[in-house]
Amino acid sequence: MVALFSDDFVESLKKHANLKDTVKKRVDMILTNPIGLGEPLKGNFRGYYSASVKTNFLIIYLFCLICRRRGDHEIVRCHDCSNCADETVKFVQLGPHDQAYEKQ
């Protein structure tokens, strides 16, 4: 599995450095089973998944294989979609629930 991290995700991780170990564990779990751990999102967030790090603190990510299979790539429109293998997980956002959804 290939992991890609957005600039927003990396910046948020720096901001919440006290959660770095917890986030790393959760990222590793997501990479092991991206669709088993995350919750598929709907509406404006179709194609994305969310997984909690702790109460009210989320990781938002894409799993390229499922995004393409469901046709969500036509909605999400990643700029690098054609360059990513199916086994890619893109970690898009990290943060408190309301803030994580604001930036999408």
Helices and strands as residue ranges (DSSP letters): E 2-5, H 7-15, G 17-19, H 20-32, H 34-37, E 39-40, G 43-45, E 48-54, E 57-63, H 64-69, H 73-76, G 81-83, E 88-96, H 97-102
